[in-house]
């Protein structure tokens, strides 16, 4: 299912761990055999990826939380989720 449809309900897989990495000075997503360094609002987005919210709901919440219109965050959120899904970081 494409993230563009807004019907995908992304979920961080059980094998992944969100952590603050003091060595890197920021948040990371630990996956089997790889580490994804998170920047900006990436952790906030991933914390909403629990399999219950659609991509559109995540966009709306992130926009509301950061006082930004949905259109401002939509492309960045979709691109981030799509790349992370392709890398095995989301289901």
C-alpha positions as CSV (number, residue, x, y, z in Angstrom):
1,X,0.0,0.0,0.0
2,X,1.3,3.4,-0.9
3,X,1.9,6.1,1.7
4,X,0.4,8.6,-0.8
5,X,-3.0,7.1,-0.4
6,X,-3.2,8.0,3.2
7,X,-4.8,4.7,4.1
8,X,-1.5,3.0,5.1
9,X,-1.2,2.7,8.9
10,X,2.5,2.5,9.4
11,X,4.0,0.6,12.3
12,X,7.5,0.5,13.7
13,X,8.4,-3.3,13.7
14,X,8.9,-5.0,17.0
15,X,12.5,-5.6,16.2
16,X,13.2,-1.8,16.0
17,X,14.0,0.4,19.0
18,X,13.7,4.2,19.3
19,X,16.5,5.6,21.4
20,X,18.3,8.7,22.3
21,X,22.0,8.1,21.4
22,X,24.3,10.3,23.5
23,X,27.3,9.4,21.3
24,X,25.5,10.8,18.2
25,X,23.8,13.5,20.2
26,X,20.3,12.7,19.0
27,X,17.6,10.2,18.4
28,X,18.1,7.0,16.5
29,X,16.0,4.1,15.3
30,X,17.9,0.9,15.9
31,X,17.1,-1.8,13.3
32,X,18.7,-5.2,12.9
33,X,22.2,-4.6,11.5
34,X,21.6,-0.8,11.0
35,X,21.0,2.5,12.7
36,X,18.9,5.3,11.3
37,X,19.9,8.7,12.7
38,X,16.7,10.8,13.2
39,X,16.6,14.5,12.6
40,X,13.9,17.2,13.1
41,X,10.5,15.8,13.8
42,X,11.4,12.3,12.7
43,X,11.1,10.9,16.3
44,X,7.7,12.5,16.7
45,X,6.5,11.0,13.5
46,X,7.8,7.5,14.4
47,X,6.2,7.7,17.9
48,X,2.8,8.0,16.0
49,X,3.6,4.9,13.9
50,X,1.9,2.4,16.1
51,X,-0.3,0.8,13.4
52,X,-3.5,2.7,14.5
53,X,-3.1,6.0,12.7
54,X,-3.2,6.5,8.9
55,X,-0.5,8.6,7.2
56,X,-3.1,11.4,6.8
57,X,-3.9,11.3,10.6
58,X,-0.1,11.5,11.3
59,X,0.2,14.5,9.0
60,X,-2.7,16.2,10.7
61,X,-1.4,15.6,14.2
62,X,2.1,16.7,13.3
63,X,0.8,19.9,11.7
64,X,-1.4,20.7,14.7
65,X,1.4,20.0,17.2
66,X,3.8,22.3,15.3
67,X,1.2,24.9,14.3
68,X,1.7,24.2,10.6
69,X,-0.9,23.6,7.9
70,X,-1.1,20.0,6.7
71,X,0.2,20.9,3.2
72,X,3.4,22.3,4.8
73,X,4.3,18.9,6.3
74,X,2.6,16.4,4.0
75,X,5.4,15.9,1.4
76,X,8.2,15.6,4.0
77,X,6.2,13.1,6.1
78,X,5.3,11.0,3.1
79,X,8.8,11.0,1.7
80,X,10.3,10.1,5.2
81,X,7.8,7.2,5.8
82,X,8.2,5.9,2.2
83,X,12.0,5.9,2.5
84,X,12.0,4.3,5.9
85,X,9.5,1.6,4.8
86,X,11.7,0.7,1.8
87,X,14.7,0.4,4.2
88,X,12.7,-2.0,6.4
89,X,12.1,0.4,9.3
90,X,8.3,0.4,9.0
91,X,5.6,-2.1,8.3
